[in-house]
Amino acid sequence: MTLAEIAKRLECEVHGDGACLISGVATLQNAESGQLSFLANRRYRRYLESTRASAVILNPDDLEACPVNALVASNPYLAYARAAALLNPPAPVPQGCHPSAVIESGCNIDPGAAVGAKCYIGADVVIAAAAVIGPGCVIGRNASIGAATRLVANVSVGEGVSIGSRVLVQPGAVIGSDGLGYAQDKGAWVKVLQLGGVVIGDDVEIGANTTIDRGALEDTIIEEGVILDNQIQIAHNVRIGARTAIAGATAIAGSTSIGKRCQIGGAVGIVGHLEIADDVYITAMSLVTGNIRRPGLYSSGTPLADNKKWRRNAARFGQLDEMARRLRALEKKLED
């Protein structure tokens, strides 16, 4: 595409040669002629002067320092994301069902959908138009897959799970597995049947090897526009609000409700039966043990430090209760 064509699609302003041909995207430091780069983080500005890219997406403040053609955008990273999609359209997928797929009776598979090799589709499954079921996927009976949704490969969808439209599920994800539900009988564990389902809204992305458990009685719900990274554990009856984003290795225990537009960092632990408000930001490695009622930024955990310093601080942590008692006693003496 020409730079002018890209600018028109992205609603950016061109500075330089609009007829310049662009065939791909690359980083500032590694781009070559014919490639489009971007500057969204100030720490990479030092690479702008020497870049070999044919054009760079940047904000107005960096335009004067740009030695090549430029696309000026108020949000360069967003413009880059859209440009990359323009220059890398998805490969066409053959419609229809692969001969090696096993499809049980009563299914309603749209002729415009694609079912890949070695898939198993249970009875009475509904697969809408333009959906792509990649190789090795398993879909349990009575499940439904929305229009233009893509299960990349080896995805497991449990019985009765409902997945909306334009959902992207990366390889190895499991949607609709049993949650951790057990009762005790004289020291032995008795399994509690997990009779609910999972409902995934439209425009959700689910990362590789992420697990979403089915509800115990009612459904586990992932609302529209949610982004889930790789290797996340979402337990039974969790509800995640619209357009929330969660980074990898986070674990959310059962029956917790997370609000809309939240951002949760990597390896966060959230205990069960909590309520987290809309617009909450939780930094990586935090442990959430109580309700969060107000929007804002929350953190916990001990940052990395020199080992000797960390060991001293860890020892002092165990002394805090005694120190607090002594401090209160001294304050009382001063008051007296």
Secondary structure, DSSP 4 states (H G I P E B T S, - for coil): -BHHHHHHHHT-EEES-TT-B--EE--TTT--TTEEEE--SGGGGGGTTT---SEEEE-GGGGGG--SEEEE-SSHHHHHHHHHHHHSPPPP---EE-TT-EE-TT-EE-TT-EE-TT-EE-TT-EE-TT-EE-TT-EE-TT-EE-TT-EE-SS-EE-TT-EE-TT-EE-TT-EEEEPP--EEEETTEEEEPP----EEE-TT-EE-TT-EEEPPSSS-EEE-TT-EE-TT-EE-TT-EE-TT-EE-TT-EE-TT-EE-TT-EE-TT-EE-SS-EE-TTEEE-TT-EE-S-B-S-EEE--S-----HHHHHHHHHHHTTHHHHHHHHHHHHHHHH-
